Amino acid sequence: MSPQELMQRKANATPRGVGVMCSFFAERAKNAEIWDTEGKRYIDFAGGIGVLNTGHLHDKVQAAVAEQLNKFSHTCYQVVPYELYIEVAEQLNQLTPGNYAKKTAFYTTGAEAVENAVKIARAATGRPGIIAFGGGFHGRTLMGMALTGKVAPYKIGFGPFPSDVYHGLFPNPLHGVSVEESIASVERLFKYDIEATRVAAIIFEPVQGEGGFYAAPAEWVRAIRALCDKHGILLIADEVQAGFARTGKFFAMEHYDVAPDLMTMAKSMAGGFPISAVVGKAEYMDAPAPGGLGGTYAGSPLALAASKAVIQAIKEEKLLERANQLGTQLKETLNGLKAEIPQIADVRGLGAMIAVEFNQAGSHEPDADFTKKVQTKALEAGLILLTCGVYGNVVRFLFPLTIEDAIFEEALQKLVAAIKA
């Protein structure tokens, strides 16, 4: 069946609200490559939106899931538990930053992890309020959308949203927001919108994902931590996109000298299998009563087997070092184009969580049209790229950290050609 026929079936059978970027259909994939139903090959720099740090069908992941599938696929952990849940929880309790006793609960999606982090924070503090930040993305559920600081396309037509959710300014010097102005915006919330003693948690992404791959400045993270400590507020780090080696650390919060009270994670946690987690201080994680946390598919044994294999692969294949190496190479390539391409406003990122931002030539105005053209030209050449940013003028890079050197070089050549075109 042709891609055109499949697209017509898609239009007839599925809603337009599920936006789809590509007009072709995947047939098979391995590591950083995808082949469509007509045999055309693509290099995948999208990674399933940050899900495939260990690539498509990593050998360790594939073998671990196959082995578990031969034992059992599902019991519902809350009905009949299994050791794998405990084993991976123990590993995450050790791997996550923070020198304190921790506990971990598993879920299925990143949004579900965020929802439960909010529940845990409210149960632990007895307070309702949550503060998030402009440009942040925390999911497509109602609470996730309420927390998300980006209206289009995520919030249009879906309100009203849950109450007691407020937004501060995220520090972004490129867009005119200093660290001091960001902290002041949170302080203003305490004056104008909600008293600090009613705030349960402040949630932020150490590196904003959909917002444009802006890394939180270290001094800002310290200031937010101090603000939380002053007012008895829990600090939630949302690492759904930044976790599992993407930034050159297991978790992006390791780039900072303070630790959160709760962390959410998902995406690359299981190499393409759906799972998420909340990890946090044991005393806070124990605040909800038995039965208050969980979910029918939460902590799927297949996904947990995959997650255990991902952790093993990151360690054994030195993917933290690999992330830094690939990220440096990509940044050097992009920075080398600045003299020739005046639209390049910024090249930034931690590890392999890299982005390039485009403005109109000779201006500070975002250039979403140029950005879209780069993405389109790259796709025509067989390179899959994602855009992001509040203004749609950022290309983000989420290639597998396991990508072969020759394929990475080929992809960079296609990228350079797309930008120049």
N, C-alpha and C positions, 0 to 999 in steps of 0.2 A: 504494500500500500504506500502511495506517495506521501511526502510530508504535507502537501496541500490537502489531500484527502483526510489525513489525520488531524490537521488543523480545523477542518470543517466539522469532523466528529467532535473534537474538543469544544468548539463553539456551540454545538448542539447539546452537548451532554454536561458541560461544566460552566459555572458562573464566571462572568467577566471580572468579578471582584478578586478572583485568584489570578493576579497578573503574571504573565509569563514573558520572559525576555527573549528567548530564542525561538526561531521558527522551525527548527529541526528537532528531531526526537532521538534520544540516546538509545543505542543498541547495546553497547558494552563499554567498560572503562577499566583502566588499570593505572594506578599511581597518579600521574599528572595528565593522562591522556583520556579523551573520550572519542568514541567512534559513533557516528549517527547511523540511522537506518539505511542510508545510501552508501555507507562505507567511508564517508569523509571524516578525517581526523581533526580533532581540536586539542589544543593545549589548554588545560583548565587552570586559570588564575583566579577563579571564583571559589573553588573548593566547597561547593554546596553552601555558600555564604558562611565560610569559616568552619565547616564541619569536618574537613578532611585534611587536618594537619599531617596525618600519617598516610594520606593518599587514598585513592580508590582501591578497595580490596587488598589492604596490606596483608601479607602472608600470615603474620602472627594473629591478626584480628580474624581473618577468615578461618584459620585452623581452630582458634579458641571457640568461636561461635559454632562451628561444626561439631566440635567435641561436646559442647553443652547441649546442643540440639539432640544429640543421641542419648542424653540423660533425661531432661525434661525441659519444656519450653515455658511453663507458667504454672504457678500454684497460687499466686497472690501472696506476697510476703506476709501480709497481716493475718493470713489464714494458716498457711504452712510455711514457716521460715526456712531459709537455706544459708549455708555458711558463706557463700560467695558474697552476699550482701554485707555481712560483717567484715569479711576480708578486705573488700575494696573500701569500705568506710574507714577501717583502720589505716589503710594506706593514705587516704586523703587527709585524715586527721594529722598524719605525720608530715605530709608534703605541703600543706597550706601554711602560710605565714602566721605567726602569733605564738608566743611562748606561754601557752595556757592549755588547760585540758579542753579538748574539743569533742564534738559528736557530729555525725553526718546522717542526714535523711535523704533518700533518693526519690526522684520523681521522673517525669517523662519528657517534659519540654522546658526550655529556658523560662518561658512565661510562667509556667507552673512553679518553678523554683522561686521566682520573684514573688509570686502570690504568697507562697508559704513563708518566705523570709519576712514579709509584711505581717503575716499572721503571728509568727514567732515573736517579732519585735513588739507587737501590740500585747500579746499575752505576757511577755516578760516585763513590760513597763507599765501596763495598765493604762496606756495612753493611746489616742487615736491618730494623731497627726503624722504625716510622712512628707518629707521635703525631698524633691528631686531637682533636676537641673535642665535648663534649656538645651536642646540638642541631644539629650539622652534618649536612648531607646531601651525599653524594658518589656516589650511584648505586645501581643495583639488581643489579650483578654481585656476585660473591662478595667481591672486594676492596672494591668500592664499599660493600657492606653492612657489611663489617667496619669500615670507616672511619666510616660513618654513626653519629651519636650519637643515634639515635631508633629505639626498638625497634618500636613499633606505627605503621603496619602493615608496615614494610619488612623486619624481621628475623625475624618470628614464624615458627617452623617450618623455617627454612632453614639452621640451623647444622649442623656446626661451621664456623666461619669461619677464614680464614687467620690464622696466628699472627703474633706480633711486631707487633701493632697495639694501641695504648693510647690512652686518652682522658683529657684534662684538662678542667677546668671552663672554659666560655666566659664571659667577663665579662658580667654582666647585672645591673646594680644593681636593676632592677625585681623580679628574682627573688632578690635577696640575695647576688649574687656580685660582689665588687669586683675591680678590676684586680689588686690585690695578692694576693687569694685565688686568682685564676686562675693567675697566675704561680707561686704557691706550689704549686698542684696539679701543675704540670708538674715542678717541682723534686722533688716527692715521688715522681713516677714514676721519676726518676733514682735515688732512694733505695730504693724498694720493688719496682720492677718490671723496669727495664732500665737499664743504665749508659749514660750520655750518649754514650760512645764507640761504642755499638752502634746509635745512632739515625741513620738515613739522612736523614729529613725530618720536618718538622712541616708539616701541611697545615691550612689554615683558609679559611673564606669571609670576605672583607672585610665582606660583609653576609650574614648567614645567611638562606637561602631558606626551606626547609621548616621550619627552626627557629623562624621568627617575625619575620624582617626586622629582626634586631638588628644594628646596625652596630658593628664592632669599634672601641673607643676608640683614638684616636691614640697615647696613651701606652702602651697595651697592645701595639699593633703594633710600636712602637719596642722595647719590652722583649722581645718574642718574637724580633725581628730580632737583638737583642744576644745573646740566649740561643743562637740558632743560630750566630752568629759565634764565640762563646766556645767552643762544643763542635764546630765543624766540621760542623754540621747544615745541610742545605738547607731553605729556606723555600719552600713551595708555596702560592700564592694560587689558590684555586678560584673563578674568575669565571664559571662556567657560567651562572649566573642574573643576576649583577650587571653583566656586561659589555655592551658595545656601546650606550652612551649611557643606559642605564637610570638611573644615579645622577647624571646631569648631567655626567659625564665619560665619555670613551670607555671607560675601565676604572675600577672602584671604587678600585683601588690608587693612582690619581692623587690621591685625597683625603689620602694619607699622605706623609710625608717620607722614607720608606724604600722600597726596592724588593725584590720577591721574587727568588728564583733561578730559579723555574719558575712559569708560569701556565697554568691550564687554562681553556678557553672553548668555548662551543657555543651552544645555544639561539638567541638573536637574531642570531647571526653570519651567517645566510644567509636571513633572511626567510621561514622555514618549510621550507627544504630541509635535509636532514640532513648536518651537517658539524660537526667539532670540531677543536681544535688544542691542542698544547702548545707554548708559546713559552718560551725560556729562554736562559740564558747559554750561549754557543757551546761552551765547554769541557765543560759538563755534557751538553748535547744530543748531543755527539759521543762520549760515553762508551760507549753500546751499539755492538756490532760490527755491520757491514753485515748486514742480514737480521733484526736483532733488533727493529726497529721496522717498522711498516707495517700492512697489512690490505688485503684484496681490494678493498673499496669505499672505502678511506681516501683522502680528497682527491678526491671525485667531481668531475669537470669541470663538471657541471651546478650542483652546490652551490658550487663555487668561483666560477663566473660570478655566482651569486646573491650571494655574499659580497662580491665586488668591487663589485657594484651597491649593496649595503647600506652599505658604507664611503663610497661616493660620495654616497648619499642623506643619510647622517648629516652629512656636511660641507656639502653644497650647500643642504640644507633647514634647517640650523642646529638640529638635533635636540637638541644638548646644551643650548642655551638653552631650547628648547621643553620639555625634561624638567624643568628647574628651574621654569619658569613654571607648568606643569600641576601639579607637585608642591606648589608653594606654594599654589595655588588649592585643591587638595584638602585640604591640611592646615588651611587657614583654615576651610573648610567643616566639617570634623570637629571642630576645636577649638571652633567656634561652637556645637556641640551639647552640650558638656560640662556646662553648667549645667542643661540639661534632661534629659540622659541620664546618670544616675549610674553606669551600667555601663561607661562609657568610662574605662579606666584609663590609657591612653597613646596618643598619636598621634605617630608617628616616621617617619623615613626620610631618605634622601639623594636629591636630585633627584626623580625620579618613582617611586622604589622605596619606596612608602609603605605603612604598615600602621596599623591601629587595633586595640588590644587591649581585650578586654572582661573585666571581673571582676564578681562578684556585687555588687550595689549595697551600698555601705557596708562592703565587705570586700576583702581582698586575694586571695580565692579565685577562681581562673579560672572563667569562666562559658561553658563550651562550648555549653550549650543555647541561651543568648541569641545566641551567635555563629552557630549553625546556623539559628536563626530569621531572623536578618538576611539570611543567604545565601538562604534559601528565599523570603522575602518579595520580595527583589530579583529573583530568577529569575522569580517569578510576574508581576512588572512588566516583564520583558524585559531585565533587567540581569544579566549573568553575572559572579559573584564567586567567588573562591577563598578557602578558609580555610587556615590553617597553624598552626604552633606546637606545641611538645611537649604542651601541654594542649588543643590544638584550639580556642583562644579568640582567635585572631587572624584578621582579614580582611586579605588582602594585595591590592594593586592593581597589575595588570600590563597596563594599557590600552596600545594603540599610541600612540607619541609623535606620530604623524601624525594623530591623531584631530581631526576638525573641531571648531571652537569650539562651534557650536550643539549638536552631538551630545554633547560633553563636559558642557555645561551641562545637557542633558536627563538625562544619566546621573547627575549629582550630585543632581538633583531626585529621581530614583528611589531613589538611595542614602539620602538624608535621610529620605524617606518610609518606606523599609524599616526603618531604625534606629528611627524614632519608632513604627512599628507594633508 
